[in-house]
Amino acid sequence: MGAAGAGFATFIANCVSCVYYFVVIYIKREKTYASISPKDFTLEKKIVVGVCGVGIPGGIQTLLNVVQMTILNNFTVGYGTAAMAAMGIAQKIDNVPMNIAMGGASGIMPLVSYTYASGNYSRMKEAILYFIKIMLICLFACSALFFIFSKPLIAIFMNDDSVVMYGSSFLRGFCIALPFFCMDYLTVAVFQALGKGRNAFSFAVARKIVLEIPALYILNHFFHVYGLAYSQFVAELVLSVAGGVLLQRLFHKLKDC
């Protein structure tokens, strides 16, 4: 079915996922507070505020990712089909460890929420530091592997000299940003878990609007196609430092409580 078949496959996968979660919720209906029953639906202010505080920053972040990706692709396509193909391959490879970091940050959110709500701040701090340790090891390992084996990795997908040349350069640019994703995603996850939607929203906007998208224009102007892959590094470096400072302040504040 060509491209239509790929879209249809995505539709089928999403339907199966929905059915799976409906079944899980039904089976665990007596053991969980999660409910999809219409009678439990409410527009109580604190619930709406809580849902929006977590959901809106996440939604804005996803939207801005699409905007940034569109701008990046528009710049890349001007350098030819080989550069465009290479950029797509490098992004897909880079997305694997990036999604691991994203998933880890999402996974730690409930634990941060529960320990914060119960006043067990030492356990919350331990969980956050454990996440940082595990994720940094994983992301540094992926970054090193991608940097060293950039050419063979690109060649797996398309063994064309021009694509491999562009792709290896792009992948090396992307991979040096990987370790910094740890602090960035963690900071947003912690703010969301604590109900600080405004802080999480600020980070989401700062990542794309303030840092990464302007960096794309600047790097493209001075370094052309080879500079595009480094916009991610610029944004994540700044945000990881900011995230570390904010988390340190949070720990000090909770210690005084």
C-alpha positions as CSV (number, residue, x, y, z in Angstrom):
1,M,0.0,0.0,0.0
2,G,3.0,2.3,0.0
3,A,2.9,5.4,2.3
4,A,-0.8,4.8,2.9
5,G,0.0,1.3,4.3
6,A,2.5,2.9,6.7
7,G,-0.2,5.2,7.9
8,F,-2.7,2.4,8.2
9,A,-0.2,0.4,10.2
10,T,0.1,3.2,12.7
11,F,-3.6,3.4,13.0
12,I,-3.9,-0.4,13.7
13,A,-1.1,-0.2,16.3
14,N,-2.8,2.7,18.1
15,C,-6.1,0.8,18.1
16,V,-4.4,-2.3,19.6
17,S,-2.7,-0.2,22.3
18,C,-6.1,1.4,23.3
19,V,-7.8,-2.0,23.5
20,Y,-4.9,-3.3,25.6
21,Y,-5.1,-0.5,28.1
22,F,-8.9,-0.7,28.3
23,V,-8.5,-4.4,29.2
24,V,-5.9,-3.7,31.8
25,I,-8.0,-1.0,33.5
26,Y,-11.0,-3.3,33.4
27,I,-9.1,-6.2,35.0
28,K,-7.6,-4.0,37.7
29,R,-10.8,-2.0,38.3
30,E,-11.1,-3.1,41.9
31,K,-7.4,-2.4,42.7
32,T,-6.8,1.0,41.1
33,Y,-8.1,4.6,41.3
34,A,-7.9,4.9,37.5
35,S,-11.3,4.8,35.9
36,I,-12.8,5.3,32.5
37,S,-16.4,5.2,33.7
38,P,-18.5,8.2,32.7
39,K,-20.0,8.4,36.2
40,D,-16.5,9.2,37.6
41,F,-16.0,12.1,35.2
42,T,-15.8,15.5,37.0
43,L,-14.7,19.0,36.2
44,E,-13.6,19.7,39.8
45,K,-11.2,22.6,39.8
46,K,-8.2,20.9,41.5
47,I,-8.5,17.9,39.2
48,V,-8.7,20.1,36.0
49,V,-5.8,22.3,37.2
50,G,-3.7,19.2,38.1
51,V,-4.3,17.5,34.7
52,C,-3.6,20.7,32.8
53,G,-0.5,21.4,34.9
54,V,1.0,18.1,33.7
55,G,-0.6,17.8,30.3
56,I,-0.2,21.2,28.8
57,P,3.6,21.5,29.1
58,G,3.9,18.0,27.6
59,G,1.6,18.9,24.8
60,I,3.4,22.2,24.1
61,Q,6.7,20.3,24.2
62,T,5.5,17.9,21.6
63,L,4.1,20.7,19.4
64,L,7.4,22.6,19.6
65,N,9.3,19.4,18.7
66,V,7.3,19.2,15.5
67,V,7.9,22.9,14.7
68,Q,11.7,22.5,15.3
69,M,11.8,19.3,13.2
70,T,10.0,21.1,10.3
71,I,12.5,24.0,10.4
72,L,15.4,21.6,10.5
73,N,14.1,19.6,7.6
74,N,13.4,22.8,5.6
75,F,17.1,23.8,6.0
76,T,18.4,20.3,5.2
77,V,16.4,19.8,2.1
78,G,18.2,22.8,0.5
79,Y,21.4,20.8,0.6
80,G,20.0,17.9,-1.5
81,T,18.4,14.6,-1.2
82,A,21.5,12.9,0.2
83,A,21.6,15.3,3.1
84,M,17.9,14.9,3.7
85,A,18.1,11.1,3.7
86,A,21.1,11.3,6.0
87,M,19.4,13.6,8.4
88,G,16.3,11.4,8.6
89,I,18.5,8.3,9.4
90,A,20.6,10.1,12.0
91,Q,17.5,11.4,13.7
92,K,16.0,7.9,13.9
93,I,19.1,6.4,15.4
94,D,19.4,9.3,17.9
95,N,15.8,8.9,18.9
96,V,16.5,5.5,20.5
97,P,18.5,6.7,23.5
98,M,16.6,10.0,23.6
99,N,13.3,8.1,24.1
100,I,15.0,6.0,26.8
101,A,15.8,9.2,28.7
102,M,12.2,10.4,28.1
103,G,10.7,7.2,29.2
104,G,12.9,7.1,32.3
105,A,11.8,10.6,33.2
106,S,8.2,9.7,32.8
107,G,8.7,6.6,34.9
108,I,10.1,8.5,37.8
109,M,7.3,11.0,37.9
110,P,4.9,8.9,40.0
111,L,7.6,8.1,42.6
112,V,8.5,11.8,42.9
113,S,4.8,12.7,43.3
114,Y,4.1,10.1,46.0
115,T,7.3,10.8,48.0
116,Y,6.7,14.6,47.8
117,A,3.1,14.3,48.8
118,S,3.9,12.1,51.8
119,G,6.8,14.4,52.9
120,N,9.4,11.7,52.3
121,Y,11.9,14.2,50.8
122,S,15.0,12.1,51.4
123,R,13.4,9.2,49.4
124,M,12.5,11.6,46.6
125,K,16.1,12.9,46.5
126,E,17.4,9.3,46.4
127,A,15.2,8.4,43.5
128,I,16.2,11.5,41.5
129,L,19.9,10.9,42.1
130,Y,19.5,7.2,41.2
131,F,17.8,8.2,38.0
132,I,20.6,10.6,37.1
133,K,23.3,8.0,37.8
134,I,21.6,5.3,35.7
135,M,20.7,7.6,32.8
136,L,24.1,9.2,32.6
137,I,25.8,5.9,32.3
138,C,23.4,4.7,29.6
139,L,23.5,8.0,27.6
140,F,27.3,8.4,27.8
141,A,27.6,4.8,26.5
142,C,25.2,5.4,23.6
143,S,27.0,8.7,22.8
144,A,30.4,7.0,22.7
145,L,29.1,4.2,20.5
146,F,27.3,6.5,18.1
147,F,30.4,8.8,17.8
148,I,32.8,5.9,17.2
149,F,30.5,3.8,14.9
150,S,28.7,6.6,13.2
151,K,29.5,5.5,9.6
152,P,28.7,1.8,10.0
153,L,25.4,2.7,11.7
154,I,24.3,5.0,8.9
155,A,25.4,2.5,6.3
156,I,23.1,-0.1,7.8
157,F,20.2,1.9,6.5
158,M,21.6,3.3,3.3
159,N,25.0,2.3,2.0
160,D,25.5,5.4,-0.2
161,D,28.8,7.3,0.1
162,S,27.2,10.8,0.2
163,V,24.5,9.7,2.7
164,V,27.1,8.0,4.9
165,M,29.3,11.1,4.8
166,Y,26.5,13.4,5.8
167,G,24.8,11.0,8.2
168,S,28.0,10.2,10.2
169,S,28.6,14.0,10.7
170,F,24.9,14.5,11.7
171,L,24.9,11.6,14.1
172,R,28.1,12.8,15.8
173,G,26.5,16.2,16.3
174,F,23.3,14.7,17.7
175,C,25.1,12.2,20.0
176,I,27.2,14.7,22.0
177,A,23.9,16.2,23.2
178,L,22.6,12.9,24.6
179,P,24.1,13.0,28.1
180,F,22.5,16.4,28.6
181,F,19.0,15.2,27.9
182,C,19.1,13.4,31.3
183,M,19.0,16.7,33.3
184,D,16.6,18.4,30.9
185,Y,14.0,15.7,30.9
186,L,14.4,15.0,34.6
187,T,13.9,18.7,35.5
188,V,10.6,18.9,33.5
189,A,9.4,15.6,34.9
190,V,10.1,16.7,38.5
191,F,8.3,20.0,38.0
192,Q,5.3,18.2,36.5
193,A,5.3,15.7,39.4
194,L,5.2,18.5,41.9
195,G,2.4,20.2,40.1
196,K,4.6,23.1,39.1
197,G,3.2,23.4,35.6
198,R,4.5,26.9,35.0
199,N,8.1,25.9,35.5
200,A,7.7,22.8,33.2
201,F,6.1,25.0,30.6
202,S,9.0,27.5,30.8
203,F,11.5,24.7,30.2
204,A,9.5,23.4,27.2
205,V,9.4,26.9,25.6
206,A,13.1,27.7,26.5
207,R,14.3,24.5,24.8
208,K,12.8,25.2,21.4
209,I,11.8,28.8,21.1
210,V,14.6,30.5,23.0
211,L,17.5,28.1,22.3
212,E,17.2,25.4,19.7
213,I,15.3,27.1,16.9
214,P,17.4,30.3,17.0
215,A,20.5,28.0,17.1
216,L,19.4,26.3,13.9
217,Y,19.4,29.7,12.1
218,I,22.7,30.8,13.5
219,L,24.5,27.5,12.9
220,N,23.1,27.1,9.4
221,H,24.3,30.6,8.6
222,F,27.9,30.1,9.8
223,F,28.5,26.3,9.3
224,H,25.8,25.4,6.7
225,V,24.4,21.9,6.7
226,Y,27.1,20.5,9.1
227,G,26.1,23.0,11.8
228,L,22.4,21.9,11.9
229,A,22.9,18.8,14.0
230,Y,24.6,20.8,16.8
231,S,21.6,23.0,17.6
232,Q,20.3,20.3,19.9
233,F,23.7,20.3,21.8
234,V,23.5,24.1,22.3
235,A,20.0,23.9,23.8
236,E,20.6,20.9,26.0
237,L,23.9,22.1,27.4
238,V,22.2,25.4,28.6
239,L,19.1,23.6,29.9
240,S,21.0,20.9,31.7
241,V,23.0,23.5,33.7
242,A,19.8,25.4,34.5
243,G,18.0,22.2,35.5
244,G,20.9,21.2,37.8
245,V,20.8,24.6,39.5
246,L,17.0,24.5,39.9
247,L,17.0,20.9,41.3
248,Q,19.7,21.8,43.8
249,R,17.7,24.8,45.0
250,L,14.6,22.5,45.3
251,F,16.6,20.1,47.5
252,H,17.8,22.9,49.7
253,K,14.3,24.3,50.0
254,L,12.8,20.9,51.0
255,K,15.6,20.3,53.5
256,D,14.5,23.4,55.3
257,C,10.9,22.3,55.4
